[in-house]
Amino acid sequence: MFDKEYSFRGSHAEKVDQLTAKFDDENQLFQKNKDVLVMAPIVGFLYQRKSDVTSGEAKKINGQQVSSIFDDLWFNYRLIMLLDKNYEPDFEKRVDKAFRYYNTDKAKPDEELFNQYVRGGVDVLYEKLIEKSTSPSDYLKHLYDFMEELDERYNKTVDIENIQELCALARK
């Protein structure tokens, strides 16, 4: 899955284009499309936002760039498969999805779920950072507000048991 070209299509391609565009002479929120691809699935999962493919022009990330972020994408995929209790309530099955089924026919629905979170994350990033911005100071203010919102929503509610459980899995 993470060893070939990746394409954003339609409205998501347009949003990625705006997320990587410079908002003044020298600053931009994301330098490359691949940077959006790394961040988007986590944001989509945290906000429980999924989105289907839209038709239209494609914005591609070539296979070499995708392979350069393979470890990050693979980590994000496994993390989402392990944590998404709504998608799979059974812990052992989540472990199978995260580590055993990847890149097999059994993983096709899981890989599509991951891609839905990627697209949902692009939607959230666009809404939070770009949509209401009209000046360079707006972009920075919205970025700060978004980071602060993430901190308030997630860093204060981290359950120590979840961290210990994930650390134990990582050691195996």
Salt bridges, closest charged atoms under 4 A:
GLU5 OE2 - LYS60 NZ 3.73
ASP17 OD1 - LYS59 NZ 2.95
ASP96 OD1 - ARG100 NH1 2.18
ASP110 OD1 - LYS97 NZ 3.03
GLU112 OE2 - ARG119 NH2 2.72
ASP123 OD1 - HIS12 NE2 3.07
ASP123 OD1 - LYS15 NZ 2.82
GLU127 OE2 - ARG49 NH2 2.80
ASP145 OD2 - LYS141 NZ 2.77
GLU149 OE1 - LYS128 NZ 3.09
GLU149 OE2 - ARG153 NH1 3.53
ASP151 OD2 - LYS156 NZ 3.36
